Structure formats: C-alpha cells, structure tokens
Amino acid sequence: MAYRDGELTARQAAKTAEHVEQCPRCHGQLGEVEIEARRLQAAVEEPPLETHQLARGLEKLTARVRLWELAQQEAGRPIRELVTSQVRVFFGSCAAASVGKALSEQPEGRGALSTAKTLFTVFLGERAAWLVASRVLEGVEPPA
C-alpha cells in the first residue's frame, strides 16, 4: 500500500518496483489493489452540492423541524420513535436503544432530530444525514 500510495522513499520505491515487475504474485496483488482503489474512489466521488443548495436544504429542514416541534403533540407518532427507527436501520439495535434512552430524557421529544443529527452526519456524511432527516419528517404535518 505504501508503494501504491507513493509513501516510500525513491530508493525504496525503485526496489519495490523492480520486485513487483519480477514477482508474478506481487504484480497480481498490486493489480488487485489498484482495481479495488479505483472502485472505492468511484464509490465516494459524488458531485458536491453547491453551497446555495446546502443552505437552502438546511433552511427547509430547520423550518420543518421547527414546525414539527410546534405541532408535536398533534403529530401521530412521536419524533423520538421516528429518529430511533432510523438509527436502528443504519446503526443497529444497541445504538437505537442508547439514542432512544437519551431522547426519552428530553421533554416531549424536543430536539430529538438535532440530537441524532450529529450521529447521522459523522457516520453517513452531510448529504445522507439530510436524507435521513427528511425521512424522519415524512408524514409529519405542520400546524394549521
């Protein structure tokens, strides 16, 4: 990996290159690493969102959260259950139980989505966290 990533000294790189050229096993392994590296790179390369798109999306999300918090008692299913179910999907039952416990300590589920937002963002990335938050808020009716 250090050879492939250019982390060796010039002398070490030259010796390694010579060995890889002569050793079919190492040559094959390097080829497999190159293929996998290209696959991983392609998987993580998404076109970045424009700053104004992120800002607009964040404004919409924040507005929806505020509306939900105002209408929380009228909403059918508490937001903490919705957040907990999304945590369960992405991180498993143990994480969902921990988040559910933390959320149950908050009055009427206030701030439940923002409590879980950091977890979603750290492990899923900003775009995926926004999508998860949108899923949580699906079906939540704003106050009339």
C-alpha positions, -999 to +999 in steps of 0.1 A: +000+000+000+028+024+008+043+017-026+010+023-044+003+054-024+037+069-031+048+069+005+082+052+000+115+069-005+128+070-040+152+041-032+125+020-016+101+027-044+127+017-070+135-016-052+098-023-048+090-016-084+118-039-095+105-067-073+069-062-084+079-064-121+097-097-114+073-114-090+040-125-106+023-129-072+031-093-060+024-080-095-011-096-093-017-084-058-008-048-068-032-051-098-060-062-074-052-033-051-053-008-080-087-022-091-101-020-056-088+015-051-104+027-083-137+011-072-136+028-038-127+061-054-156+059-078-179+050-049-170+080-028-168+105-057-202+122-058-206+156-073-205+181-045-236+201-037-234+238-044-232+259-013-265+276-020-282+241-024-269+231+010-280+263+026-315+261+010-318+225+021-307+233+056-332+261+058-360+238+047-350+212+071-347+236+100-382+251+092-397+216+091-382+207+124-395+239+140-430+233+126-429+197+139-418+208+173-447+233+175-471+206+164-455+177+182-484+168+205-508+167+175-485+145+155-494+108+154-461+092+162-435+109+184-404+121+166-382+103+190-397+070+177-390+081+141-354+091+149-349+059+169-362+038+140-337+055+115-308+050+140-318+013+142-318+010+104-283+025+100-265+016+133-284-013+148-305-020+179-279-012+205-273+023+191-311+028+187-316+018+223-289+043+235-303+071+214-339+063+224-329+064+261-312+098+256-342+111+237-367+099+263-350+121+289-359+152+268-394+167+274-419+158+247-391+147+223-379+183+219-347+185+199-348+148+191-338+152+155-310+176+163-297+152+190-293+125+164-281+148+135-245+147+147-245+109+147-260+108+112-236+134+099-205+118+113-212+083+101-232+089+070-220+123+057-239+156+053-259+146+023-270+112+037-278+129+071-301+153+053-319+125+035-323+106+068-337+137+085-361+141+056-373+105+060-379+111+097-400+141+089-421+124+062-457+124+072-453+150+100-480+175+095-472+212+102-496+231+124-526+246+106 
